[in-house]
Amino acid sequence: MTRIVVALLLALALVSGVVAQEKYPSRPIDVICTWGTGGGADAMARQISTLAQPVLGVALPVSNVPGASGNTGMAQLLAAKPDGYTVATFIQDTLMTLPMGLARYKVDDFEWVTRTQVADSFLFVKSDGPFKTVQELFKHAQANPGKLRVAGTGFGTVDDVSVRVLEKKGYKMTMVPYPKPGERYASTLGGHSEALYEQAGDVLQYLKAGQLKPLVIFAEKRHPAFADVPTSKELGIDLTLPQFRGIVAKKGTPPERVKALGDAIKKSMDTPQWKKFADDWYMSPDSYMGPETFGKWVAAEVDTLDRLVKEFGLRK
Amino acid sequence: MGELLGNLGVGFLNALGPLNFLMIVAGLAIGIVAGALPGITMLNAIVLVLPFTYLMGIVPALLLMIGVYCGGVFGGSITGILFNIPGDPMNVPTTWEGYRLNRQGKTQYALGLAIMSSAFGGLVSALFLAFFAPPFAKFALGFSTVEFFSVVVFGLASVSVLGQHSMAAALVSLFTGMFLGTIGTEAQYGVERFVFDVPFLKTGVDFVTVLIGLFAIGEVLDQIAGTAEPAAHVNTRAVPRLPLLDLWPLRWPLARGTAVGIAVGGLAGAGATVSSFVSYGLEKQISKEPERFGTGHAGGLVASESSVNGSTGGAMIHLLTLGIPGSAATAVMMGAFLIHGIQPGPLLFTKQPEQVYTIVAGMVLANVVMIALGFVAALSFATLMKVPAAILNTFIVVFCFIGAFALRNDMADVWLTMLFGVAGFFMRRWDLPIPPLVMGIILGPMAEGYFLTSMVANGNDLTVFATRPVSAIVLALAVALLVWPVAKRMRRRTT
């Protein structure tokens, strides 16, 4: 018996000693990207991974765990230890699943490390397709309810909610979920869906090549880079759900590690590489929010989304 | 055409530059070894080299990854042929025939065929990429999840007839695999299935634990128990010969395998695993001697191995012309592009021709160099056959556990691997075939995802699978594949 007690005490001393002395970070930090390769969340995760590596002094390998509107990756984060060695991307699409009743966690289950990006969403169509203006698209939707297909990220996401809000306004379309960005773009380029709900930076290469064109921006004001694209507000649709992206850790991560992560990401975002990346992807200049403010903002955002969901009766 | 050849010429000159060429060779070596080791997959290797590419330019970075990709999809066939332990899932059909050939004392022949058909498939697909990428990409966009679903179903059908005596046993194994694939968070609606509130089950059972558990650990247990069949005459001097002349009688399986590889890799974007099974199934259906499949049939080996490497060029077309990664490997390459601030897509070929054609030329070269490196690797791994089983098996088990742990840094995956190892032991005893189970867990969730997306996109109309011509043809072939052996048996019984 005494031997067991001594062994336990020794083990405890060893563990606590390690915890007290361990320098953070002393090994690679896993970054879970909750979406497939090639999209906005993936690009953001990989930029942060590259830029934060010299700051933190360890590698930040990115692994893609797409599925269930980002919640498959969330499950993986929540299954890991809250030791600051596993972080994940978190975007508006996944947040929307909370008020929609599809998420299995609460806002309080995470340490909200940093909000890295905010950008407006658009509806895009094929440039050589039948629709030249948003009015034509909506008219077609009105005449053929549910026939037009909009490629989006997943059920319960902002894409889904936007399409359903449009339905309440009389333009019924079908949202087809593609958690992998590549499949989403291929489906619109190949004519397997008529429209695409996305942010401009994500599909920049197709915009430049003249394969896709924006019809409407879901925002209060027109975007300077797309001055001739009408806003949803102009069309009488009061729906502005800008996409945000950020980095989260599991609740219970030691506060000094959250701070270390937040500081490293802040430093990464102050580099010229990040500034160029943010400009290329049409990001809002005041995207940044640190660990102190991000969590509070998200909690308020969920309340807003909750009201929207109730107002339009979206939750079944 | 002249401009294209000029671009390609410049590409070859660049790819032969010292740094670029070194990257191709290094990538191939890493890929072949990683592919060959059980527990370490080609994908692991690509993910591992990615951070090293941060400091390079995009061209050497891509060439390194292409080397790993081309070498990695081939490497698993070496250990498959020598030890009956396929390093990667796409090498399972190769193992099926190659290990039999090895046991018959034709080790050199089997290894040589695998090297040559891999290199041939890869070379042709790389040339295809060089000359037809943009028009092929346009053509490929015409295919939707409906067609992808049908191709995956064909893959599933070909698994169930994969060179076994009992179709019932194969189906039991296949459906067990598909069931295991349903565990975890469902991809469309986020429904949790068979999770029982166990956190690590929420992200599902990783197919790698199943693959290495059933094949590698199961094989080791089988050897310890002394039930593994003794070889006819083990050939420890297994110097592979380069069977250039041997390939001629196999030219049609080789051509078909390569074509299927390019098509499935490029059209469905389903990657090497699906194309290897589709090609094997198709070959068995076309072959005049389907009953000899599974007993060491060279045609089956050549067809599956050439399609595995054939799919690499197809998948690269998707990546370079559309910016859409079709396989997990090209998805990581996409990440490399993005890190270097390049969005691969429709403009890449016109805006950065020098870079693109260097990458393409590098891929052609990689497949030529692979013949030499594959030869060396096969030779080195063959010497392992002289190592006492106790020592060799210890290393196999260690690699398997490292690979399993590395999946999510979670001991749970190691326990799962052990569990599947025991299951693999008993499946060998009870004559339950293992490949269908592994394919079930890989292809099952793919089929489900494509099916559900097709349903949402087509108003839950099941007839789309029959009204879209390509899908209808592929599904008809799948049905024929399943019904053919049954019909033949019934005819034999009645006459």
Interface residues (C-beta under 8 A of the other chain):
Chain A: D30 G36 T37 G38 D42 A43 R46 Q47 T50 Q53 A59 P61 V62 S63 N64 V65 P66 G67 A68 S69 N71 T72 A75 Q76 L78 A79 A80 T97 L102 A103 R104 G146 R149 G154 F155 G156 T174 M175 V176 P177 Y178 P179 G182 E183 Y185 A186 S187 L189 G190 G191 H192 S193 L204 Q205 Y206 K208 A209 Q211 K276 F277 D280
Chain B: V47 L50 P51 Y54 L141 G142 F143 S144 T145 G184 T185 E186 A187 Q188 Y189 G190 E192 P199 F200 K202 T203 G204 G269 H318 L322 G323 I324 P325 G326 A331 V332 M334 G335 L338 I339 G341 Q343 P344 G345 P346 L347 R408 N409 D410 T453 V456 A457 G459
